[in-house]
Amino acid sequence: MSKRSKICSIDPIMKTLTNINTIKMKPNTIISNDETRLKDIKQEFKEFIIDKKHPCIMANAVFSLNNFEMKLFKKFASKDTALKMLIAIKAYLANIDFNSNKFKSFIAVFPETHINSEKEFEQLLWDQLQYIHDIDEQPWDPNVSSDPENASFSFSIAGHAFYVVGMHPKSSRLARRTPYTTLVFNLHSQFVKLRENKSFNKIRDKIRERDIDFQGSVNSVLKDFGESSEAVQYSGRQVTGNWKCPFHSNS
């Protein structure tokens, strides 16, 4: 190979390296705006849970150990978001070790959604869950009921039951007054393990004790699984006895 041909072959490589160096000088190309925002929001949640001594000791453990997966979504209560959430939750489930005793949550955050009232949030929450269910092709988790009026109800996604915790800035419960509109998905099987390990009652009582210190009272809608439908608990709103869940199962 001639000296000139060697130079010609090197020139494109040097040009590429120069371009790469130029790109690295631009911060937005290293970390996208979404990744930067996700990092900031995670920090805000850690401050909300850990620094403010959130009453849920499980939430404190999850955030202290980074045992959570958080995703940001643009629009709350939309069919487009339902598809993206279903894909994200399936990916989360694929990485879960169901034999482990570690508690891991999936957290969906909607930074661009502004809530005006608890009632509005409740309706949007159930709209979003309905949209997810409508496109979920996997059968309902057989360990729980698909009837929101049934005491054994728990919401199922991709064949796995979840206890859903709705949180937003307008919540009357301080423990649910997050910086952003949020849905937390906790696997039902994780609570089953806590019961099997004889630690559920101790954790529950400690959380309620801390909730009294945090706000002066325990959220009256909270009940143990099997006592009454957990559907009433998802939004966190104080509802009357004649409340009707808007969700309809296709199972």
Backbone as CSV, one residue per row, in Angstrom:
resi,resn,N_x,N_y,N_z,CA_x,CA_y,CA_z,C_x,C_y,C_z
1,MET,0.857,-1.190,0.000,0.000,0.000,0.000,0.897,1.246,0.000
2,SER,0.583,2.219,-0.841,1.384,3.437,-0.956,1.162,4.300,0.271
3,LYS,2.138,5.233,0.453,2.037,6.163,1.574,0.784,7.010,1.464
4,ARG,0.433,7.396,0.222,-0.754,8.229,-0.007,-2.032,7.466,0.329
5,SER,-2.087,6.159,-0.054,-3.290,5.370,0.214,-3.475,5.140,1.693
6,LYS,-2.344,4.998,2.436,-2.443,4.833,3.887,-3.026,6.075,4.533
7,ILE,-2.578,7.231,4.052,-3.070,8.494,4.591,-4.558,8.637,4.307
8,CYS,-4.954,8.232,3.093,-6.361,8.333,2.711,-7.238,7.438,3.571
9,SER,-6.694,6.252,3.934,-7.484,5.319,4.744,-7.591,5.784,6.182
10,ILE,-6.576,6.526,6.652,-6.589,7.011,8.029,-7.470,8.239,8.181
11,ASP,-7.500,9.076,7.140,-8.247,10.337,7.210,-9.693,10.181,7.670
12,PRO,-10.478,9.209,7.090,-11.869,9.062,7.548,-11.976,8.688,9.017
13,ILE,-11.003,7.882,9.495,-11.018,7.469,10.898,-10.782,8.670,11.799
14,MET,-9.759,9.485,11.433,-9.464,10.674,12.219,-10.629,11.641,12.214
15,LYS,-11.291,11.736,11.054,-12.438,12.618,10.931,-13.567,12.164,11.849
16,THR,-13.764,10.828,11.906,-14.805,10.260,12.762,-14.504,10.530,14.233
17,LEU,-13.220,10.325,14.619,-12.830,10.558,16.005,-13.008,12.020,16.382
18,THR,-12.701,12.903,15.435,-12.874,14.335,15.673,-14.340,14.664,15.898
19,ASN,-15.207,14.032,15.085,-16.649,14.248,15.226,-17.146,13.765,16.571
20,ILE,-16.646,12.595,17.008,-17.042,12.028,18.289,-16.649,12.965,19.426
21,ASN,-15.419,13.488,19.357,-14.959,14.414,20.390,-15.797,15.680,20.434
22,THR,-16.203,16.119,19.249,-17.044,17.311,19.167,-18.391,17.049,19.808
23,ILE,-18.964,15.850,19.557,-20.261,15.480,20.108,-20.201,15.403,21.630
24,LYS,-19.093,14.855,22.162,-18.976,14.706,23.612,-18.945,16.038,24.341
25,MET,-18.621,17.073,23.628,-18.582,18.387,24.250,-19.972,18.956,24.473
26,LYS,-20.977,18.335,23.845,-22.355,18.787,23.991,-23.051,17.950,25.054
27,PRO,-23.351,18.495,26.215,-23.910,17.722,27.336,-25.217,17.024,27.014
28,ASN,-26.061,17.609,26.168,-27.362,17.014,25.873,-27.245,15.717,25.087
29,THR,-26.086,15.498,24.448,-25.914,14.266,23.689,-25.402,13.129,24.575
30,ILE,-24.912,13.472,25.767,-24.432,12.433,26.695,-25.599,11.881,27.504
31,ILE,-26.374,12.783,28.069,-27.566,12.395,28.835,-28.759,13.121,28.244
32,SER,-29.744,12.372,27.793,-30.918,13.003,27.193,-31.698,13.763,28.259
33,ASN,-32.558,14.662,27.800,-33.382,15.436,28.730,-34.246,14.519,29.594
34,ASP,-34.765,13.434,29.002,-35.604,12.502,29.760,-34.806,11.827,30.863
35,GLU,-33.572,11.429,30.551,-32.745,10.758,31.547,-32.371,11.719,32.678
36,THR,-32.098,12.957,32.300,-31.788,13.964,33.308,-32.991,14.217,34.199
37,ARG,-34.151,14.323,33.581,-35.369,14.580,34.345,-35.713,13.395,35.243
38,LEU,-35.528,12.187,34.728,-35.787,10.990,35.523,-34.891,10.968,36.756
39,LYS,-33.632,11.312,36.574,-32.686,11.346,37.695,-33.137,12.355,38.740
40,ASP,-33.573,13.530,38.286,-34.029,14.577,39.207,-35.293,14.153,39.951
41,ILE,-36.218,13.518,39.230,-37.476,13.095,39.840,-37.240,11.975,40.855
42,LYS,-36.329,11.083,40.549,-35.978,10.029,41.506,-35.464,10.647,42.801
43,GLN,-34.660,11.691,42.663,-34.128,12.362,43.839,-35.237,13.035,44.640
44,GLU,-36.195,13.637,43.933,-37.334,14.264,44.617,-38.144,13.238,45.389
45,PHE,-38.310,12.054,44.814,-39.059,11.003,45.497,-38.291,10.479,46.705
46,LYS,-36.987,10.386,46.584,-36.187,9.945,47.724,-36.303,10.932,48.878
47,GLU,-36.334,12.210,48.546,-36.512,13.236,49.579,-37.903,13.125,50.203
48,PHE,-38.913,12.867,49.361,-40.281,12.732,49.847,-40.437,11.513,50.760
49,ILE,-39.787,10.422,50.404,-39.923,9.173,51.171,-38.961,9.120,52.361
50,ILE,-37.687,9.345,52.097,-36.672,9.140,53.136,-36.501,10.368,54.034
51,ASP,-36.256,11.526,53.416,-35.984,12.736,54.203,-37.185,13.173,55.033
52,LYS,-38.384,13.005,54.476,-39.590,13.423,55.201,-40.159,12.325,56.090
53,LYS,-39.406,11.211,56.198,-39.790,10.094,57.068,-41.209,9.597,56.761
54,HIS,-41.384,9.199,55.519,-42.677,8.662,55.065,-43.099,7.503,55.959
55,PRO,-44.388,7.419,56.306,-44.840,6.366,57.231,-44.653,4.936,56.732
56,CYS,-44.625,4.744,55.421,-44.479,3.375,54.896,-43.021,2.932,54.990
57,ILE,-42.743,2.033,55.916,-41.366,1.574,56.096,-40.894,0.733,54.908
58,MET,-41.833,0.118,54.190,-41.466,-0.641,52.994,-40.989,0.309,51.895
59,ALA,-41.677,1.446,51.751,-41.270,2.448,50.761,-39.885,2.990,51.103
60,ASN,-39.633,3.203,52.400,-38.314,3.667,52.827,-37.229,2.659,52.458
61,ALA,-37.523,1.375,52.655,-36.556,0.329,52.319,-36.324,0.267,50.815
62,VAL,-37.399,0.358,50.046,-37.313,0.290,48.582,-36.434,1.417,48.034
63,PHE,-36.636,2.641,48.541,-35.858,3.778,48.034,-34.439,3.804,48.593
64,SER,-34.261,3.348,49.813,-32.912,3.302,50.394,-32.026,2.311,49.649
65,LEU,-32.629,1.198,49.206,-31.881,0.143,48.523,-31.991,0.224,46.996
66,ASN,-32.703,1.250,46.508,-32.934,1.406,45.057,-33.622,0.197,44.442
67,ASN,-34.504,-0.408,45.213,-35.248,-1.567,44.715,-36.560,-1.122,44.053
68,PHE,-36.436,-0.313,43.038,-37.612,0.149,42.319,-37.240,0.439,40.869
69,GLU,-38.228,0.388,40.031,-38.050,0.760,38.636,-39.023,1.886,38.345
70,MET,-38.498,3.018,37.940,-39.328,4.192,37.682,-39.296,4.557,36.202
71,LYS,-40.476,4.828,35.660,-40.600,5.257,34.270,-41.463,6.514,34.210
72,LEU,-41.123,7.401,33.297,-41.895,8.617,33.100,-42.800,8.470,31.888
73,PHE,-44.029,8.920,32.034,-45.001,8.868,30.944,-45.614,10.246,30.758
74,LYS,-45.880,10.597,29.513,-46.354,11.949,29.210,-47.799,12.194,29.608
75,LYS,-48.703,11.351,29.144,-50.123,11.626,29.362,-50.762,10.565,30.246
76,PHE,-51.435,11.020,31.277,-52.133,10.125,32.201,-53.527,9.832,31.657
77,ALA,-53.936,8.582,31.778,-55.261,8.143,31.339,-55.422,8.253,29.823
78,SER,-54.504,7.612,29.105,-54.616,7.571,27.650,-54.307,6.157,27.150
79,LYS,-54.834,5.824,25.989,-54.623,4.497,25.416,-53.183,4.325,24.951
80,ASP,-52.590,5.393,24.466,-51.195,5.341,24.035,-50.286,5.036,25.225
81,THR,-50.561,5.687,26.341,-49.785,5.444,27.554,-50.009,4.026,28.069
82,ALA,-51.215,3.518,27.909,-51.532,2.158,28.366,-50.612,1.139,27.706
83,LEU,-50.400,1.295,26.401,-49.530,0.364,25.676,-48.097,0.475,26.188
84,LYS,-47.623,1.696,26.375,-46.256,1.902,26.857,-46.084,1.364,28.277
85,MET,-47.117,1.533,29.102,-47.046,1.023,30.474,-47.055,-0.495,30.499
86,LEU,-47.874,-1.090,29.658,-47.943,-2.549,29.604,-46.595,-3.135,29.197
87,ILE,-45.964,-2.539,28.205,-44.644,-2.989,27.758,-43.626,-2.834,28.881
88,ALA,-43.655,-1.688,29.566,-42.699,-1.418,30.642,-42.895,-2.366,31.823
89,ILE,-44.148,-2.648,32.168,-44.421,-3.546,33.293,-44.030,-4.988,32.956
90,LYS,-44.226,-5.379,31.714,-43.789,-6.716,31.294,-42.265,-6.844,31.401
91,ALA,-41.564,-5.794,31.033,-40.102,-5.796,31.135,-39.679,-5.855,32.600
92,TYR,-40.394,-5.129,33.446,-40.137,-5.155,34.896,-40.347,-6.570,35.443
93,LEU,-41.438,-7.209,35.045,-41.743,-8.559,35.514,-40.697,-9.570,35.056
94,ALA,-40.166,-9.362,33.860,-39.166,-10.288,33.314,-37.885,-10.294,34.147
95,ASN,-37.657,-9.211,34.900,-36.445,-9.110,35.716,-36.694,-9.374,37.200
96,ILE,-37.905,-9.782,37.530,-38.233,-10.069,38.930,-37.850,-11.504,39.291
97,ASP,-37.177,-11.661,40.412,-36.890,-12.989,40.948,-38.007,-13.317,41.941
98,PHE,-38.953,-14.133,41.499,-40.123,-14.425,42.325,-39.789,-15.323,43.519
99,ASN,-38.566,-15.833,43.567,-38.145,-16.636,44.714,-37.452,-15.788,45.785
100,SER,-37.190,-14.550,45.418,-36.489,-13.661,46.344,-37.469,-13.010,47.324
101,ASN,-36.948,-12.635,48.480,-37.755,-11.936,49.477,-37.641,-10.418,49.350
102,LYS,-36.892,-9.978,48.337,-36.732,-8.541,48.128,-38.027,-7.923,47.604
103,PHE,-38.357,-6.779,48.142,-39.561,-6.043,47.755,-39.154,-5.032,46.691
104,LYS,-39.734,-5.151,45.497,-39.390,-4.241,44.406,-40.659,-3.690,43.769
105,SER,-40.707,-2.378,43.589,-41.894,-1.711,43.057,-41.653,-1.177,41.649
106,PHE,-42.751,-1.101,40.886,-42.720,-0.407,39.594,-43.460,0.912,39.793
107,ILE,-42.820,2.015,39.431,-43.394,3.342,39.666,-43.563,4.083,38.346
108,ALA,-44.810,4.426,38.033,-45.124,5.196,36.832,-45.395,6.635,37.244
109,VAL,-44.628,7.561,36.697,-44.764,8.973,37.048,-45.204,9.772,35.822
110,PHE,-46.119,10.703,36.055,-46.674,11.526,34.977,-46.399,13.000,35.304
111,PRO,-45.190,13.467,35.021,-44.791,14.820,35.432,-45.604,15.940,34.780
112,GLU,-46.178,15.675,33.619,-46.899,16.720,32.892,-48.399,16.743,33.189
113,THR,-48.854,15.831,34.038,-50.277,15.772,34.379,-50.558,16.538,35.666
114,HIS,-51.422,17.514,35.573,-51.784,18.326,36.732,-53.201,17.968,37.188
115,ILE,-53.318,17.586,38.446,-54.592,17.159,39.016,-55.243,18.303,39.782
116,ASN,-56.547,18.452,39.598,-57.272,19.527,40.281,-57.995,19.066,41.544
117,SER,-58.313,17.768,41.610,-59.039,17.267,42.779,-58.819,15.770,42.936
118,GLU,-59.142,15.270,44.112,-59.012,13.835,44.372,-59.987,13.029,43.515
119,LYS,-61.157,13.587,43.310,-62.155,12.884,42.514,-61.710,12.757,41.060
120,GLU,-61.106,13.821,40.536,-60.595,13.783,39.167,-59.497,12.729,39.049
121,PHE,-58.593,12.712,40.022,-57.505,11.737,39.999,-58.048,10.314,40.023
122,GLU,-59.020,10.077,40.868,-59.615,8.744,40.979,-60.166,8.265,39.635
123,GLN,-60.876,9.127,38.942,-61.446,8.760,37.649,-60.344,8.484,36.622
124,LEU,-59.323,9.335,36.605,-58.221,9.156,35.659,-57.446,7.870,35.960
125,LEU,-57.268,7.578,37.246,-56.575,6.344,37.638,-57.289,5.124,37.067
126,TRP,-58.612,5.079,37.250,-59.361,3.913,36.780,-59.474,3.884,35.258
127,ASP,-59.483,5.051,34.625,-59.458,5.088,33.160,-58.160,4.461,32.650
128,GLN,-57.033,4.840,33.301,-55.745,4.310,32.866,-55.653,2.801,33.076
129,LEU,-56.118,2.326,34.225,-56.094,0.887,34.487,-57.010,0.136,33.526
130,GLN,-58.149,0.735,33.191,-59.071,0.103,32.243,-58.421,-0.027,30.868
131,TYR,-57.728,1.022,30.426,-57.073,0.996,29.116,-55.982,-0.083,29.074
132,ILE,-55.262,-0.239,30.181,-54.232,-1.287,30.236,-54.883,-2.663,30.145
133,HIS,-55.934,-2.844,30.934,-56.623,-4.134,30.938,-57.190,-4.488,29.568
134,ASP,-57.716,-3.499,28.868,-58.354,-3.741,27.573,-57.389,-4.274,26.516
135,ILE,-56.091,-3.988,26.664,-55.116,-4.469,25.676,-54.242,-5.598,26.220
136,ASP,-54.472,-5.960,27.471,-53.691,-7.035,28.097,-54.264,-8.383,27.665
137,GLU,-53.491,-9.128,26.896,-53.977,-10.396,26.344,-53.808,-11.568,27.298
138,GLN,-53.066,-11.382,28.377,-52.846,-12.490,29.308,-53.991,-12.590,30.316
139,PRO,-54.306,-13.808,30.742,-55.429,-14.004,31.668,-55.168,-13.378,33.032
140,TRP,-56.240,-13.117,33.739,-56.169,-12.535,35.083,-55.442,-13.488,36.022
141,ASP,-54.668,-12.957,36.919,-53.973,-13.776,37.906,-54.998,-14.631,38.650
142,PRO,-54.876,-15.972,38.590,-55.874,-16.858,39.210,-55.900,-16.813,40.737
143,ASN,-54.897,-16.168,41.333,-54.832,-16.101,42.791,-55.711,-15.001,43.385
144,VAL,-56.254,-14.143,42.491,-57.092,-13.035,42.957,-58.333,-12.931,42.080
145,SER,-59.307,-12.134,42.547,-60.544,-11.951,41.798,-60.430,-10.762,40.834
146,SER,-61.141,-10.855,39.711,-61.184,-9.758,38.743,-62.398,-8.859,38.982
147,ASP,-63.205,-9.221,39.963,-64.405,-8.442,40.297,-64.055,-7.398,41.355
148,PRO,-64.094,-6.099,41.018,-63.708,-5.066,41.979,-64.602,-4.984,43.216
149,GLU,-65.743,-5.695,43.194,-66.626,-5.726,44.360,-66.260,-6.871,45.303
150,ASN,-65.428,-7.781,44.807,-65.034,-8.953,45.575,-63.915,-8.616,46.558
151,ALA,-63.984,-9.178,47.750,-62.977,-8.900,48.782,-61.592,-9.405,48.381
152,SER,-61.533,-10.324,47.419,-60.251,-10.882,46.983,-59.743,-10.223,45.695
153,PHE,-60.299,-9.070,45.363,-59.886,-8.366,44.147,-58.475,-7.806,44.272
154,SER,-57.727,-7.904,43.170,-56.442,-7.235,43.026,-56.235,-7.051,41.528
155,PHE,-55.640,-5.941,41.132,-55.533,-5.643,39.704,-54.444,-6.487,39.053
156,SER,-54.783,-7.102,37.923,-53.860,-8.002,37.245,-53.333,-7.389,35.952
157,ILE,-52.018,-7.499,35.761,-51.364,-7.077,34.525,-50.393,-8.174,34.114
158,ALA,-50.517,-8.604,32.867,-49.631,-9.647,32.325,-49.645,-10.908,33.192
159,GLY,-50.811,-11.216,33.752,-50.968,-12.444,34.531,-50.517,-12.359,35.970
160,HIS,-50.144,-11.159,36.433,-49.661,-10.986,37.807,-50.478,-9.915,38.530
161,ALA,-50.886,-10.235,39.749,-51.701,-9.304,40.535,-50.836,-8.219,41.165
162,PHE,-51.386,-6.994,41.166,-50.702,-5.851,41.760,-51.629,-5.101,42.711
163,TYR,-51.032,-4.590,43.780,-51.713,-3.620,44.630,-51.262,-2.258,44.125
164,VAL,-52.204,-1.446,43.666,-51.876,-0.163,43.043,-52.059,0.972,44.051
165,VAL,-51.051,1.815,44.155,-51.114,2.961,45.053,-51.096,4.239,44.215
166,GLY,-52.216,4.958,44.230,-52.306,6.220,43.505,-51.845,7.367,44.391
167,MET,-51.026,8.256,43.821,-50.477,9.373,44.591,-50.439,10.624,43.711
168,HIS,-50.652,11.785,44.337,-50.676,13.027,43.561,-50.604,14.233,44.502
169,PRO,-50.250,15.401,43.982,-50.069,16.584,44.837,-51.322,17.088,45.544
170,LYS,-52.501,16.696,45.084,-53.747,17.188,45.683,-54.357,16.224,46.705
171,SER,-53.639,15.175,47.038,-54.165,14.178,47.975,-54.356,14.770,49.368
172,SER,-55.455,14.398,50.007,-55.702,14.852,51.378,-54.830,14.089,52.374
173,ARG,-54.324,12.934,51.951,-53.423,12.156,52.789,-51.981,12.583,52.502
174,LEU,-51.284,13.042,53.527,-49.925,13.537,53.350,-48.992,12.467,52.785
175,ALA,-49.232,11.225,53.164,-48.381,10.132,52.706,-48.523,9.872,51.212
176,ARG,-49.612,10.375,50.625,-49.832,10.185,49.192,-49.658,11.476,48.394
177,ARG,-49.217,12.514,49.057,-49.078,13.814,48.399,-47.694,13.926,47.758
178,THR,-47.513,13.205,46.683,-46.243,13.188,45.965,-46.051,14.448,45.128
179,PRO,-44.816,14.724,44.722,-44.558,15.906,43.898,-45.231,15.838,42.527
180,TYR,-45.484,14.612,42.053,-46.080,14.420,40.724,-47.171,13.354,40.775
181,THR,-48.037,13.389,39.788,-49.045,12.339,39.642,-48.324,11.000,39.439
182,THR,-48.698,10.013,40.235,-47.921,8.767,40.288,-48.804,7.548,40.533
183,LEU,-48.433,6.434,39.915,-49.035,5.136,40.221,-47.907,4.186,40.609
184,VAL,-48.040,3.576,41.771,-47.052,2.601,42.242,-47.682,1.216,42.158
185,PHE,-46.973,0.297,41.526,-47.456,-1.074,41.358,-46.613,-2.005,42.226
186,ASN,-47.256,-2.591,43.246,-46.595,-3.533,44.142,-47.181,-4.925,43.912
187,LEU,-46.321,-5.879,43.644,-46.778,-7.240,43.374,-47.522,-7.846,44.574
188,HIS,-48.674,-8.405,44.295,-49.475,-9.077,45.322,-48.676,-10.212,45.966
189,SER,-47.881,-10.896,45.169,-47.095,-12.036,45.668,-46.092,-11.606,46.742
190,GLN,-45.660,-10.350,46.689,-44.720,-9.865,47.700,-45.388,-9.750,49.064
191,PHE,-46.656,-9.360,49.069,-47.405,-9.274,50.329,-47.694,-10.682,50.869
192,VAL,-47.925,-11.617,49.951,-48.151,-13.009,50.352,-46.915,-13.536,51.082
193,LYS,-45.742,-13.196,50.565,-44.498,-13.650,51.201,-44.329,-13.039,52.583
194,LEU,-44.734,-11.785,52.725,-44.645,-11.143,54.044,-45.518,-11.878,55.051
195,ARG,-46.691,-12.336,54.588,-47.580,-13.097,55.474,-46.966,-14.461,55.802
196,GLU,-46.386,-15.094,54.795,-45.751,-16.405,55.008,-44.584,-16.289,55.984
197,ASN,-43.891,-15.154,55.946,-42.748,-14.938,56.835,-43.163,-14.412,58.215
198,LYS,-44.483,-14.293,58.420,-45.036,-13.815,59.693,-44.612,-12.375,60.029
199,SER,-44.335,-11.596,58.992,-43.884,-10.226,59.239,-44.908,-9.179,58.781
200,PHE,-45.961,-9.615,58.093,-46.933,-8.674,57.532,-47.607,-7.823,58.610
201,ASN,-48.143,-8.465,59.647,-48.874,-7.738,60.691,-47.988,-6.729,61.417
202,LYS,-46.749,-7.111,61.666,-45.815,-6.226,62.354,-45.523,-4.984,61.506
203,ILE,-45.301,-5.203,60.206,-45.024,-4.091,59.282,-46.255,-3.202,59.144
204,ARG,-47.425,-3.824,58.980,-48.681,-3.068,58.856,-48.918,-2.180,60.068
205,ASP,-48.753,-2.747,61.249,-48.995,-1.985,62.482,-47.997,-0.842,62.637
206,LYS,-46.759,-1.088,62.242,-45.731,-0.041,62.331,-46.049,1.108,61.376
207,ILE,-46.514,0.764,60.163,-46.873,1.788,59.177,-48.033,2.635,59.691
208,ARG,-49.029,2.005,60.276,-50.188,2.740,60.796,-49.792,3.632,61.973
209,GLU,-48.884,3.147,62.776,-48.390,3.931,63.902,-47.652,5.181,63.398
210,ARG,-46.838,4.986,62.371,-46.094,6.106,61.781,-47.028,7.073,61.053
211,ASP,-48.106,6.544,60.477,-49.073,7.381,59.771,-49.779,8.332,60.749
212,ILE,-50.033,7.835,61.946,-50.649,8.682,62.984,-49.695,9.817,63.354
213,ASP,-48.414,9.489,63.489,-47.414,10.518,63.794,-47.282,11.506,62.633
214,PHE,-47.451,10.994,61.411,-47.252,11.799,60.203,-48.406,12.768,59.960
215,GLN,-49.637,12.284,60.191,-50.807,13.114,59.886,-51.808,13.232,61.026
216,GLY,-51.673,12.403,62.025,-52.598,12.477,63.147,-53.706,11.447,63.084
217,SER,-53.765,10.689,61.989,-54.798,9.653,61.835,-54.353,8.628,60.800
218,VAL,-55.015,7.476,60.838,-54.753,6.423,59.852,-55.776,6.564,58.733
219,ASN,-55.355,6.336,57.505,-56.282,6.382,56.368,-57.361,5.320,56.575
220,SER,-58.593,5.755,56.738,-59.682,4.843,57.097,-60.050,3.847,55.993
221,VAL,-59.643,4.115,54.749,-60.009,3.194,53.664,-59.079,1.982,53.611
222,LEU,-57.965,2.041,54.331,-57.007,0.942,54.280,-57.503,-0.263,55.081
223,LYS,-57.548,-1.399,54.410,-57.955,-2.661,55.031,-56.983,-3.754,54.596
224,ASP,-56.951,-4.842,55.340,-56.134,-5.982,54.956,-56.779,-6.700,53.781
225,PHE,-55.937,-7.319,52.935,-56.446,-8.068,51.796,-57.384,-9.171,52.281
226,GLY,-58.568,-9.266,51.679,-59.546,-10.280,52.024,-60.654,-9.759,52.922
227,GLU,-60.418,-8.603,53.575,-61.456,-8.021,54.425,-62.514,-7.322,53.581
228,SER,-62.041,-6.604,52.562,-62.916,-5.923,51.614,-62.099,-5.643,50.362
229,SER,-62.761,-5.269,49.277,-62.042,-5.045,48.025,-61.000,-3.943,48.179
230,GLU,-59.797,-4.221,47.710,-58.738,-3.221,47.787,-58.906,-2.113,46.744
231,ALA,-59.872,-2.286,45.831,-60.114,-1.275,44.793,-60.378,0.094,45.409
232,VAL,-61.047,0.103,46.549,-61.399,1.365,47.215,-60.156,2.108,47.716
233,GLN,-59.036,1.385,47.837,-57.821,1.969,48.393,-56.922,2.617,47.347
234,TYR,-57.089,2.266,46.085,-56.129,2.650,45.059,-55.922,4.156,44.925
235,SER,-56.990,4.920,44.925,-56.847,6.364,44.713,-56.486,7.112,45.990
236,GLY,-56.765,6.499,47.153,-56.480,7.152,48.427,-57.561,8.112,48.885
237,ARG,-58.585,8.295,48.058,-59.664,9.217,48.414,-60.597,8.591,49.452
238,GLN,-61.048,9.397,50.388,-62.015,8.928,51.380,-63.374,8.810,50.692
239,VAL,-63.888,7.605,50.593,-65.153,7.397,49.887,-66.215,6.855,50.838
240,THR,-67.465,7.002,50.422,-68.589,6.515,51.235,-68.844,5.042,50.954
241,GLY,-69.707,4.452,51.753,-70.000,3.031,51.619,-70.675,2.648,50.323
242,ASN,-71.308,3.593,49.631,-72.000,3.260,48.381,-71.134,3.529,47.144
243,TRP,-69.820,3.696,47.359,-68.900,3.935,46.241,-68.895,2.755,45.280
244,LYS,-68.894,3.042,43.987,-68.905,2.003,42.965,-67.648,2.118,42.116
245,CYS,-66.892,1.055,42.016,-65.673,1.072,41.216,-66.027,1.142,39.728
246,PRO,-65.424,2.057,38.971,-65.754,2.203,37.539,-65.102,1.161,36.631
247,PHE,-64.256,0.314,37.204,-63.558,-0.675,36.386,-64.440,-1.860,36.023
248,HIS,-64.301,-2.337,34.781,-65.042,-3.502,34.313,-64.068,-4.510,33.706
249,SER,-64.045,-5.696,34.265,-63.136,-6.728,33.797,-63.681,-7.415,32.551
250,ASN,-62.763,-7.729,31.632,-63.127,-8.483,30.436,-62.878,-9.972,30.608
251,SER,-62.395,-10.347,31.782,-62.052,-11.749,32.036,-63.290,-12.604,32.233
